[in-house]
Amino acid sequence: MPISPIDAHDVLNVDTSILSGVYELKEITAAGIYSSGEDAEAQAFLGHFLTIHGDHVVLPTAELCHINAMERQTLKNDRETFGTAGGSWSNVGLQKTSDDEYDVTVLSFDCSGPFSTMIAQPESGTYLLSYWGCILFLDANSALRSGQSLT
């Protein structure tokens, strides 16, 4: 039986169309312990953009990556999912879907470096991008979204 090559793009067969678009990095917060250096580094990316198109992601650093996982997760306000800084996922815009639980979509990227995951809850309009221990708010309304025209 002949072996046929598999295209890397065929391995991840998830529909990212609802998340396709351009997002502006607007604000920084944290959900755990992070260094002030990380905060200062993240500040430099405010006003930059993250672009998702299919399984491709263009990071604010202009690095082209792929979405290597997209899964539904339930986050809680605990040390494992929110972090050690206290507070709540509702403080960053997520809406509870049950008692102290937040259903979200988590995208993981195949790039090494500070940008590794995006947390999305489209129904609440909340999109978050991790930068080491910091969380950057993504504004989907200030940039062109998939399916919208410029006029």
Chimera marker file (.cmm) of the C-alpha trace (Angstrom):
<marker_set name="trace">
<marker id="1" x="0.000" y="0.000" z="0.000" r="1" g="1" b="0" radius="0.5"/>
<marker id="2" x="1.574" y="3.318" z="-1.036" r="1" g="1" b="0" radius="0.5"/>
<marker id="3" x="2.042" y="5.983" z="1.592" r="1" g="1" b="0" radius="0.5"/>
<marker id="4" x="0.555" y="9.304" z="0.645" r="1" g="1" b="0" radius="0.5"/>
<marker id="5" x="1.859" y="12.511" z="2.183" r="1" g="1" b="0" radius="0.5"/>
<marker id="6" x="-0.413" y="14.455" z="4.498" r="1" g="1" b="0" radius="0.5"/>
<marker id="7" x="-0.548" y="18.206" z="4.225" r="1" g="1" b="0" radius="0.5"/>
<marker id="8" x="-0.018" y="19.836" z="7.624" r="1" g="1" b="0" radius="0.5"/>
<marker id="9" x="-3.082" y="21.996" z="6.962" r="1" g="1" b="0" radius="0.5"/>
<marker id="10" x="-5.258" y="18.875" z="6.713" r="1" g="1" b="0" radius="0.5"/>
<marker id="11" x="-4.292" y="17.660" z="10.187" r="1" g="1" b="0" radius="0.5"/>
<marker id="12" x="-6.240" y="20.416" z="11.942" r="1" g="1" b="0" radius="0.5"/>
<marker id="13" x="-9.734" y="20.224" z="10.552" r="1" g="1" b="0" radius="0.5"/>
<marker id="14" x="-11.609" y="22.748" z="12.693" r="1" g="1" b="0" radius="0.5"/>
<marker id="15" x="-13.873" y="25.576" z="11.660" r="1" g="1" b="0" radius="0.5"/>
<marker id="16" x="-12.248" y="28.835" z="12.717" r="1" g="1" b="0" radius="0.5"/>
<marker id="17" x="-14.459" y="30.964" z="10.467" r="1" g="1" b="0" radius="0.5"/>
<marker id="18" x="-16.390" y="32.433" z="13.417" r="1" g="1" b="0" radius="0.5"/>
<marker id="19" x="-13.076" y="33.730" z="14.783" r="1" g="1" b="0" radius="0.5"/>
<marker id="20" x="-11.513" y="34.795" z="11.472" r="1" g="1" b="0" radius="0.5"/>
<marker id="21" x="-10.737" y="38.478" z="11.395" r="1" g="1" b="0" radius="0.5"/>
<marker id="22" x="-8.420" y="41.183" z="12.655" r="1" g="1" b="0" radius="0.5"/>
<marker id="23" x="-8.203" y="42.010" z="16.355" r="1" g="1" b="0" radius="0.5"/>
<marker id="24" x="-6.575" y="45.076" z="17.903" r="1" g="1" b="0" radius="0.5"/>
<marker id="25" x="-4.643" y="44.665" z="21.167" r="1" g="1" b="0" radius="0.5"/>
<marker id="26" x="-6.231" y="47.207" z="23.493" r="1" g="1" b="0" radius="0.5"/>
<marker id="27" x="-5.485" y="46.679" z="27.191" r="1" g="1" b="0" radius="0.5"/>
<marker id="28" x="-3.477" y="44.513" z="29.613" r="1" g="1" b="0" radius="0.5"/>
<marker id="29" x="-4.471" y="42.607" z="32.739" r="1" g="1" b="0" radius="0.5"/>
<marker id="30" x="-3.194" y="39.517" z="34.535" r="1" g="1" b="0" radius="0.5"/>
<marker id="31" x="-4.639" y="36.351" z="35.965" r="1" g="1" b="0" radius="0.5"/>
<marker id="32" x="-1.628" y="35.269" z="37.967" r="1" g="1" b="0" radius="0.5"/>
<marker id="33" x="1.892" y="36.097" z="38.973" r="1" g="1" b="0" radius="0.5"/>
<marker id="34" x="3.908" y="37.860" z="36.307" r="1" g="1" b="0" radius="0.5"/>
<marker id="35" x="6.948" y="40.095" z="36.260" r="1" g="1" b="0" radius="0.5"/>
<marker id="36" x="6.837" y="43.815" z="35.661" r="1" g="1" b="0" radius="0.5"/>
<marker id="37" x="9.123" y="43.149" z="32.696" r="1" g="1" b="0" radius="0.5"/>
<marker id="38" x="6.380" y="41.102" z="31.041" r="1" g="1" b="0" radius="0.5"/>
<marker id="39" x="3.931" y="43.936" z="31.607" r="1" g="1" b="0" radius="0.5"/>
<marker id="40" x="6.319" y="46.438" z="30.004" r="1" g="1" b="0" radius="0.5"/>
<marker id="41" x="6.943" y="44.106" z="27.046" r="1" g="1" b="0" radius="0.5"/>
<marker id="42" x="3.213" y="43.570" z="26.551" r="1" g="1" b="0" radius="0.5"/>
<marker id="43" x="2.594" y="47.350" z="26.656" r="1" g="1" b="0" radius="0.5"/>
<marker id="44" x="4.719" y="47.688" z="23.514" r="1" g="1" b="0" radius="0.5"/>
<marker id="45" x="2.150" y="45.624" z="21.570" r="1" g="1" b="0" radius="0.5"/>
<marker id="46" x="-0.905" y="47.742" z="22.415" r="1" g="1" b="0" radius="0.5"/>
<marker id="47" x="-2.374" y="49.093" z="19.186" r="1" g="1" b="0" radius="0.5"/>
<marker id="48" x="-0.904" y="46.185" z="17.180" r="1" g="1" b="0" radius="0.5"/>
<marker id="49" x="-3.075" y="43.523" z="15.549" r="1" g="1" b="0" radius="0.5"/>
<marker id="50" x="-3.653" y="39.771" z="15.606" r="1" g="1" b="0" radius="0.5"/>
<marker id="51" x="-5.092" y="38.268" z="12.419" r="1" g="1" b="0" radius="0.5"/>
<marker id="52" x="-6.826" y="34.899" z="12.107" r="1" g="1" b="0" radius="0.5"/>
<marker id="53" x="-7.612" y="33.462" z="8.686" r="1" g="1" b="0" radius="0.5"/>
<marker id="54" x="-8.502" y="29.799" z="8.485" r="1" g="1" b="0" radius="0.5"/>
<marker id="55" x="-5.878" y="27.935" z="10.483" r="1" g="1" b="0" radius="0.5"/>
<marker id="56" x="-3.324" y="30.738" z="10.031" r="1" g="1" b="0" radius="0.5"/>
<marker id="57" x="-2.527" y="33.326" z="12.683" r="1" g="1" b="0" radius="0.5"/>
<marker id="58" x="-0.424" y="36.435" z="12.197" r="1" g="1" b="0" radius="0.5"/>
<marker id="59" x="0.823" y="37.507" z="15.609" r="1" g="1" b="0" radius="0.5"/>
<marker id="60" x="1.444" y="41.139" z="16.624" r="1" g="1" b="0" radius="0.5"/>
<marker id="61" x="5.138" y="40.386" z="16.014" r="1" g="1" b="0" radius="0.5"/>
<marker id="62" x="4.256" y="39.677" z="12.322" r="1" g="1" b="0" radius="0.5"/>
<marker id="63" x="5.155" y="36.007" z="12.879" r="1" g="1" b="0" radius="0.5"/>
<marker id="64" x="2.992" y="33.580" z="10.892" r="1" g="1" b="0" radius="0.5"/>
<marker id="65" x="1.750" y="30.619" z="12.937" r="1" g="1" b="0" radius="0.5"/>
<marker id="66" x="-0.873" y="27.922" z="12.695" r="1" g="1" b="0" radius="0.5"/>
<marker id="67" x="-3.681" y="27.054" z="15.058" r="1" g="1" b="0" radius="0.5"/>
<marker id="68" x="-2.637" y="23.633" z="16.291" r="1" g="1" b="0" radius="0.5"/>
<marker id="69" x="-5.603" y="23.113" z="18.625" r="1" g="1" b="0" radius="0.5"/>
<marker id="70" x="-9.044" y="24.610" z="19.094" r="1" g="1" b="0" radius="0.5"/>
<marker id="71" x="-11.186" y="23.247" z="21.883" r="1" g="1" b="0" radius="0.5"/>
<marker id="72" x="-14.072" y="24.135" z="24.142" r="1" g="1" b="0" radius="0.5"/>
<marker id="73" x="-13.057" y="24.468" z="27.789" r="1" g="1" b="0" radius="0.5"/>
<marker id="74" x="-14.806" y="25.349" z="31.006" r="1" g="1" b="0" radius="0.5"/>
<marker id="75" x="-12.835" y="27.837" z="33.085" r="1" g="1" b="0" radius="0.5"/>
<marker id="76" x="-13.363" y="28.470" z="36.792" r="1" g="1" b="0" radius="0.5"/>
<marker id="77" x="-12.194" y="31.163" z="39.176" r="1" g="1" b="0" radius="0.5"/>
<marker id="78" x="-9.508" y="28.950" z="40.672" r="1" g="1" b="0" radius="0.5"/>
<marker id="79" x="-5.715" y="28.822" z="40.716" r="1" g="1" b="0" radius="0.5"/>
<marker id="80" x="-5.609" y="26.308" z="37.870" r="1" g="1" b="0" radius="0.5"/>
<marker id="81" x="-7.517" y="28.342" z="35.299" r="1" g="1" b="0" radius="0.5"/>
<marker id="82" x="-7.627" y="31.954" z="36.518" r="1" g="1" b="0" radius="0.5"/>
<marker id="83" x="-4.372" y="32.222" z="38.403" r="1" g="1" b="0" radius="0.5"/>
<marker id="84" x="-3.001" y="33.496" z="41.655" r="1" g="1" b="0" radius="0.5"/>
<marker id="85" x="-3.775" y="37.207" z="41.411" r="1" g="1" b="0" radius="0.5"/>
<marker id="86" x="-7.332" y="36.827" z="42.683" r="1" g="1" b="0" radius="0.5"/>
<marker id="87" x="-10.306" y="38.209" z="40.861" r="1" g="1" b="0" radius="0.5"/>
<marker id="88" x="-12.589" y="36.503" z="38.434" r="1" g="1" b="0" radius="0.5"/>
<marker id="89" x="-12.903" y="35.669" z="34.759" r="1" g="1" b="0" radius="0.5"/>
<marker id="90" x="-15.889" y="38.026" z="34.783" r="1" g="1" b="0" radius="0.5"/>
<marker id="91" x="-13.398" y="40.846" z="35.521" r="1" g="1" b="0" radius="0.5"/>
<marker id="92" x="-11.942" y="40.268" z="32.051" r="1" g="1" b="0" radius="0.5"/>
<marker id="93" x="-15.326" y="40.191" z="30.329" r="1" g="1" b="0" radius="0.5"/>
<marker id="94" x="-16.312" y="36.525" z="30.303" r="1" g="1" b="0" radius="0.5"/>
<marker id="95" x="-19.925" y="35.677" z="31.095" r="1" g="1" b="0" radius="0.5"/>
<marker id="96" x="-20.800" y="32.804" z="33.398" r="1" g="1" b="0" radius="0.5"/>
<marker id="97" x="-22.476" y="29.889" z="31.681" r="1" g="1" b="0" radius="0.5"/>
<marker id="98" x="-23.259" y="28.124" z="34.962" r="1" g="1" b="0" radius="0.5"/>
<marker id="99" x="-22.414" y="28.493" z="38.643" r="1" g="1" b="0" radius="0.5"/>
<marker id="100" x="-18.891" y="29.990" z="38.655" r="1" g="1" b="0" radius="0.5"/>
<marker id="101" x="-18.052" y="28.439" z="35.267" r="1" g="1" b="0" radius="0.5"/>
<marker id="102" x="-17.202" y="30.082" z="31.966" r="1" g="1" b="0" radius="0.5"/>
<marker id="103" x="-17.449" y="28.122" z="28.705" r="1" g="1" b="0" radius="0.5"/>
<marker id="104" x="-14.887" y="29.382" z="26.195" r="1" g="1" b="0" radius="0.5"/>
<marker id="105" x="-13.029" y="28.378" z="23.060" r="1" g="1" b="0" radius="0.5"/>
<marker id="106" x="-9.263" y="28.118" z="23.487" r="1" g="1" b="0" radius="0.5"/>
<marker id="107" x="-6.966" y="28.329" z="20.472" r="1" g="1" b="0" radius="0.5"/>
<marker id="108" x="-3.352" y="27.193" z="20.779" r="1" g="1" b="0" radius="0.5"/>
<marker id="109" x="-0.706" y="28.383" z="18.347" r="1" g="1" b="0" radius="0.5"/>
<marker id="110" x="2.317" y="26.440" z="17.101" r="1" g="1" b="0" radius="0.5"/>
<marker id="111" x="4.734" y="29.359" z="17.572" r="1" g="1" b="0" radius="0.5"/>
<marker id="112" x="7.251" y="29.491" z="20.353" r="1" g="1" b="0" radius="0.5"/>
<marker id="113" x="7.464" y="32.653" z="22.386" r="1" g="1" b="0" radius="0.5"/>
<marker id="114" x="5.187" y="34.807" z="24.484" r="1" g="1" b="0" radius="0.5"/>
<marker id="115" x="1.988" y="34.506" z="22.422" r="1" g="1" b="0" radius="0.5"/>
<marker id="116" x="0.700" y="30.955" z="22.876" r="1" g="1" b="0" radius="0.5"/>
<marker id="117" x="-3.076" y="30.964" z="23.279" r="1" g="1" b="0" radius="0.5"/>
<marker id="118" x="-6.237" y="32.916" z="22.623" r="1" g="1" b="0" radius="0.5"/>
<marker id="119" x="-9.383" y="32.609" z="24.739" r="1" g="1" b="0" radius="0.5"/>
<marker id="120" x="-12.616" y="33.490" z="22.956" r="1" g="1" b="0" radius="0.5"/>
<marker id="121" x="-16.196" y="33.818" z="24.124" r="1" g="1" b="0" radius="0.5"/>
<marker id="122" x="-17.908" y="35.296" z="21.038" r="1" g="1" b="0" radius="0.5"/>
<marker id="123" x="-21.322" y="35.420" z="22.709" r="1" g="1" b="0" radius="0.5"/>
<marker id="124" x="-19.969" y="37.937" z="25.250" r="1" g="1" b="0" radius="0.5"/>
<marker id="125" x="-17.712" y="39.670" z="22.715" r="1" g="1" b="0" radius="0.5"/>
<marker id="126" x="-14.646" y="38.778" z="24.793" r="1" g="1" b="0" radius="0.5"/>
<marker id="127" x="-11.382" y="37.848" z="23.093" r="1" g="1" b="0" radius="0.5"/>
<marker id="128" x="-8.164" y="37.482" z="25.114" r="1" g="1" b="0" radius="0.5"/>
<marker id="129" x="-4.572" y="36.816" z="24.035" r="1" g="1" b="0" radius="0.5"/>
<marker id="130" x="-1.961" y="35.446" z="26.421" r="1" g="1" b="0" radius="0.5"/>
<marker id="131" x="1.437" y="37.107" z="26.632" r="1" g="1" b="0" radius="0.5"/>
<marker id="132" x="3.498" y="35.084" z="29.124" r="1" g="1" b="0" radius="0.5"/>
<marker id="133" x="1.653" y="35.755" z="32.425" r="1" g="1" b="0" radius="0.5"/>
<marker id="134" x="-0.312" y="38.738" z="31.118" r="1" g="1" b="0" radius="0.5"/>
<marker id="135" x="-3.608" y="38.821" z="29.265" r="1" g="1" b="0" radius="0.5"/>
<marker id="136" x="-4.165" y="41.259" z="26.410" r="1" g="1" b="0" radius="0.5"/>
<marker id="137" x="-7.716" y="42.287" z="25.567" r="1" g="1" b="0" radius="0.5"/>
<marker id="138" x="-8.482" y="41.981" z="21.868" r="1" g="1" b="0" radius="0.5"/>
<marker id="139" x="-10.952" y="44.415" z="20.345" r="1" g="1" b="0" radius="0.5"/>
<marker id="140" x="-12.846" y="42.727" z="17.548" r="1" g="1" b="0" radius="0.5"/>
<marker id="141" x="-15.041" y="45.776" z="16.946" r="1" g="1" b="0" radius="0.5"/>
<marker id="142" x="-12.306" y="48.248" z="16.098" r="1" g="1" b="0" radius="0.5"/>
<marker id="143" x="-10.901" y="46.259" z="13.208" r="1" g="1" b="0" radius="0.5"/>
<marker id="144" x="-12.246" y="44.678" z="10.062" r="1" g="1" b="0" radius="0.5"/>
<marker id="145" x="-13.892" y="41.329" z="10.797" r="1" g="1" b="0" radius="0.5"/>
<marker id="146" x="-14.347" y="38.545" z="8.305" r="1" g="1" b="0" radius="0.5"/>
<marker id="147" x="-17.358" y="39.149" z="6.091" r="1" g="1" b="0" radius="0.5"/>
<marker id="148" x="-17.520" y="42.914" z="6.651" r="1" g="1" b="0" radius="0.5"/>
<marker id="149" x="-16.809" y="45.449" z="3.955" r="1" g="1" b="0" radius="0.5"/>
<marker id="150" x="-14.778" y="48.612" z="4.261" r="1" g="1" b="0" radius="0.5"/>
<marker id="151" x="-17.625" y="50.789" z="2.985" r="1" g="1" b="0" radius="0.5"/>
<link id1="1" id2="2" r="1" g="1" b="0" radius="0.2"/>
<link id1="2" id2="3" r="1" g="1" b="0" radius="0.2"/>
<link id1="3" id2="4" r="1" g="1" b="0" radius="0.2"/>
<link id1="4" id2="5" r="1" g="1" b="0" radius="0.2"/>
<link id1="5" id2="6" r="1" g="1" b="0" radius="0.2"/>
<link id1="6" id2="7" r="1" g="1" b="0" radius="0.2"/>
<link id1="7" id2="8" r="1" g="1" b="0" radius="0.2"/>
<link id1="8" id2="9" r="1" g="1" b="0" radius="0.2"/>
<link id1="9" id2="10" r="1" g="1" b="0" radius="0.2"/>
<link id1="10" id2="11" r="1" g="1" b="0" radius="0.2"/>
<link id1="11" id2="12" r="1" g="1" b="0" radius="0.2"/>
<link id1="12" id2="13" r="1" g="1" b="0" radius="0.2"/>
<link id1="13" id2="14" r="1" g="1" b="0" radius="0.2"/>
<link id1="14" id2="15" r="1" g="1" b="0" radius="0.2"/>
<link id1="15" id2="16" r="1" g="1" b="0" radius="0.2"/>
<link id1="16" id2="17" r="1" g="1" b="0" radius="0.2"/>
<link id1="17" id2="18" r="1" g="1" b="0" radius="0.2"/>
<link id1="18" id2="19" r="1" g="1" b="0" radius="0.2"/>
<link id1="19" id2="20" r="1" g="1" b="0" radius="0.2"/>
<link id1="20" id2="21" r="1" g="1" b="0" radius="0.2"/>
<link id1="21" id2="22" r="1" g="1" b="0" radius="0.2"/>
<link id1="22" id2="23" r="1" g="1" b="0" radius="0.2"/>
<link id1="23" id2="24" r="1" g="1" b="0" radius="0.2"/>
<link id1="24" id2="25" r="1" g="1" b="0" radius="0.2"/>
<link id1="25" id2="26" r="1" g="1" b="0" radius="0.2"/>
<link id1="26" id2="27" r="1" g="1" b="0" radius="0.2"/>
<link id1="27" id2="28" r="1" g="1" b="0" radius="0.2"/>
<link id1="28" id2="29" r="1" g="1" b="0" radius="0.2"/>
<link id1="29" id2="30" r="1" g="1" b="0" radius="0.2"/>
<link id1="30" id2="31" r="1" g="1" b="0" radius="0.2"/>
<link id1="31" id2="32" r="1" g="1" b="0" radius="0.2"/>
<link id1="32" id2="33" r="1" g="1" b="0" radius="0.2"/>
<link id1="33" id2="34" r="1" g="1" b="0" radius="0.2"/>
<link id1="34" id2="35" r="1" g="1" b="0" radius="0.2"/>
<link id1="35" id2="36" r="1" g="1" b="0" radius="0.2"/>
<link id1="36" id2="37" r="1" g="1" b="0" radius="0.2"/>
<link id1="37" id2="38" r="1" g="1" b="0" radius="0.2"/>
<link id1="38" id2="39" r="1" g="1" b="0" radius="0.2"/>
<link id1="39" id2="40" r="1" g="1" b="0" radius="0.2"/>
<link id1="40" id2="41" r="1" g="1" b="0" radius="0.2"/>
<link id1="41" id2="42" r="1" g="1" b="0" radius="0.2"/>
<link id1="42" id2="43" r="1" g="1" b="0" radius="0.2"/>
<link id1="43" id2="44" r="1" g="1" b="0" radius="0.2"/>
<link id1="44" id2="45" r="1" g="1" b="0" radius="0.2"/>
<link id1="45" id2="46" r="1" g="1" b="0" radius="0.2"/>
<link id1="46" id2="47" r="1" g="1" b="0" radius="0.2"/>
<link id1="47" id2="48" r="1" g="1" b="0" radius="0.2"/>
<link id1="48" id2="49" r="1" g="1" b="0" radius="0.2"/>
<link id1="49" id2="50" r="1" g="1" b="0" radius="0.2"/>
<link id1="50" id2="51" r="1" g="1" b="0" radius="0.2"/>
<link id1="51" id2="52" r="1" g="1" b="0" radius="0.2"/>
<link id1="52" id2="53" r="1" g="1" b="0" radius="0.2"/>
<link id1="53" id2="54" r="1" g="1" b="0" radius="0.2"/>
<link id1="54" id2="55" r="1" g="1" b="0" radius="0.2"/>
<link id1="55" id2="56" r="1" g="1" b="0" radius="0.2"/>
<link id1="56" id2="57" r="1" g="1" b="0" radius="0.2"/>
<link id1="57" id2="58" r="1" g="1" b="0" radius="0.2"/>
<link id1="58" id2="59" r="1" g="1" b="0" radius="0.2"/>
<link id1="59" id2="60" r="1" g="1" b="0" radius="0.2"/>
<link id1="60" id2="61" r="1" g="1" b="0" radius="0.2"/>
<link id1="61" id2="62" r="1" g="1" b="0" radius="0.2"/>
<link id1="62" id2="63" r="1" g="1" b="0" radius="0.2"/>
<link id1="63" id2="64" r="1" g="1" b="0" radius="0.2"/>
<link id1="64" id2="65" r="1" g="1" b="0" radius="0.2"/>
<link id1="65" id2="66" r="1" g="1" b="0" radius="0.2"/>
<link id1="66" id2="67" r="1" g="1" b="0" radius="0.2"/>
<link id1="67" id2="68" r="1" g="1" b="0" radius="0.2"/>
<link id1="68" id2="69" r="1" g="1" b="0" radius="0.2"/>
<link id1="69" id2="70" r="1" g="1" b="0" radius="0.2"/>
<link id1="70" id2="71" r="1" g="1" b="0" radius="0.2"/>
<link id1="71" id2="72" r="1" g="1" b="0" radius="0.2"/>
<link id1="72" id2="73" r="1" g="1" b="0" radius="0.2"/>
<link id1="73" id2="74" r="1" g="1" b="0" radius="0.2"/>
<link id1="74" id2="75" r="1" g="1" b="0" radius="0.2"/>
<link id1="75" id2="76" r="1" g="1" b="0" radius="0.2"/>
<link id1="76" id2="77" r="1" g="1" b="0" radius="0.2"/>
<link id1="77" id2="78" r="1" g="1" b="0" radius="0.2"/>
<link id1="78" id2="79" r="1" g="1" b="0" radius="0.2"/>
<link id1="79" id2="80" r="1" g="1" b="0" radius="0.2"/>
<link id1="80" id2="81" r="1" g="1" b="0" radius="0.2"/>
<link id1="81" id2="82" r="1" g="1" b="0" radius="0.2"/>
<link id1="82" id2="83" r="1" g="1" b="0" radius="0.2"/>
<link id1="83" id2="84" r="1" g="1" b="0" radius="0.2"/>
<link id1="84" id2="85" r="1" g="1" b="0" radius="0.2"/>
<link id1="85" id2="86" r="1" g="1" b="0" radius="0.2"/>
<link id1="86" id2="87" r="1" g="1" b="0" radius="0.2"/>
<link id1="87" id2="88" r="1" g="1" b="0" radius="0.2"/>
<link id1="88" id2="89" r="1" g="1" b="0" radius="0.2"/>
<link id1="89" id2="90" r="1" g="1" b="0" radius="0.2"/>
<link id1="90" id2="91" r="1" g="1" b="0" radius="0.2"/>
<link id1="91" id2="92" r="1" g="1" b="0" radius="0.2"/>
<link id1="92" id2="93" r="1" g="1" b="0" radius="0.2"/>
<link id1="93" id2="94" r="1" g="1" b="0" radius="0.2"/>
<link id1="94" id2="95" r="1" g="1" b="0" radius="0.2"/>
<link id1="95" id2="96" r="1" g="1" b="0" radius="0.2"/>
<link id1="96" id2="97" r="1" g="1" b="0" radius="0.2"/>
<link id1="97" id2="98" r="1" g="1" b="0" radius="0.2"/>
<link id1="98" id2="99" r="1" g="1" b="0" radius="0.2"/>
<link id1="99" id2="100" r="1" g="1" b="0" radius="0.2"/>
<link id1="100" id2="101" r="1" g="1" b="0" radius="0.2"/>
<link id1="101" id2="102" r="1" g="1" b="0" radius="0.2"/>
<link id1="102" id2="103" r="1" g="1" b="0" radius="0.2"/>
<link id1="103" id2="104" r="1" g="1" b="0" radius="0.2"/>
<link id1="104" id2="105" r="1" g="1" b="0" radius="0.2"/>
<link id1="105" id2="106" r="1" g="1" b="0" radius="0.2"/>
<link id1="106" id2="107" r="1" g="1" b="0" radius="0.2"/>
<link id1="107" id2="108" r="1" g="1" b="0" radius="0.2"/>
<link id1="108" id2="109" r="1" g="1" b="0" radius="0.2"/>
<link id1="109" id2="110" r="1" g="1" b="0" radius="0.2"/>
<link id1="110" id2="111" r="1" g="1" b="0" radius="0.2"/>
<link id1="111" id2="112" r="1" g="1" b="0" radius="0.2"/>
<link id1="112" id2="113" r="1" g="1" b="0" radius="0.2"/>
<link id1="113" id2="114" r="1" g="1" b="0" radius="0.2"/>
<link id1="114" id2="115" r="1" g="1" b="0" radius="0.2"/>
<link id1="115" id2="116" r="1" g="1" b="0" radius="0.2"/>
<link id1="116" id2="117" r="1" g="1" b="0" radius="0.2"/>
<link id1="117" id2="118" r="1" g="1" b="0" radius="0.2"/>
<link id1="118" id2="119" r="1" g="1" b="0" radius="0.2"/>
<link id1="119" id2="120" r="1" g="1" b="0" radius="0.2"/>
<link id1="120" id2="121" r="1" g="1" b="0" radius="0.2"/>
<link id1="121" id2="122" r="1" g="1" b="0" radius="0.2"/>
<link id1="122" id2="123" r="1" g="1" b="0" radius="0.2"/>
<link id1="123" id2="124" r="1" g="1" b="0" radius="0.2"/>
<link id1="124" id2="125" r="1" g="1" b="0" radius="0.2"/>
<link id1="125" id2="126" r="1" g="1" b="0" radius="0.2"/>
<link id1="126" id2="127" r="1" g="1" b="0" radius="0.2"/>
<link id1="127" id2="128" r="1" g="1" b="0" radius="0.2"/>
<link id1="128" id2="129" r="1" g="1" b="0" radius="0.2"/>
<link id1="129" id2="130" r="1" g="1" b="0" radius="0.2"/>
<link id1="130" id2="131" r="1" g="1" b="0" radius="0.2"/>
<link id1="131" id2="132" r="1" g="1" b="0" radius="0.2"/>
<link id1="132" id2="133" r="1" g="1" b="0" radius="0.2"/>
<link id1="133" id2="134" r="1" g="1" b="0" radius="0.2"/>
<link id1="134" id2="135" r="1" g="1" b="0" radius="0.2"/>
<link id1="135" id2="136" r="1" g="1" b="0" radius="0.2"/>
<link id1="136" id2="137" r="1" g="1" b="0" radius="0.2"/>
<link id1="137" id2="138" r="1" g="1" b="0" radius="0.2"/>
<link id1="138" id2="139" r="1" g="1" b="0" radius="0.2"/>
<link id1="139" id2="140" r="1" g="1" b="0" radius="0.2"/>
<link id1="140" id2="141" r="1" g="1" b="0" radius="0.2"/>
<link id1="141" id2="142" r="1" g="1" b="0" radius="0.2"/>
<link id1="142" id2="143" r="1" g="1" b="0" radius="0.2"/>
<link id1="143" id2="144" r="1" g="1" b="0" radius="0.2"/>
<link id1="144" id2="145" r="1" g="1" b="0" radius="0.2"/>
<link id1="145" id2="146" r="1" g="1" b="0" radius="0.2"/>
<link id1="146" id2="147" r="1" g="1" b="0" radius="0.2"/>
<link id1="147" id2="148" r="1" g="1" b="0" radius="0.2"/>
<link id1="148" id2="149" r="1" g="1" b="0" radius="0.2"/>
<link id1="149" id2="150" r="1" g="1" b="0" radius="0.2"/>
<link id1="150" id2="151" r="1" g="1" b="0" radius="0.2"/>
</marker_set>
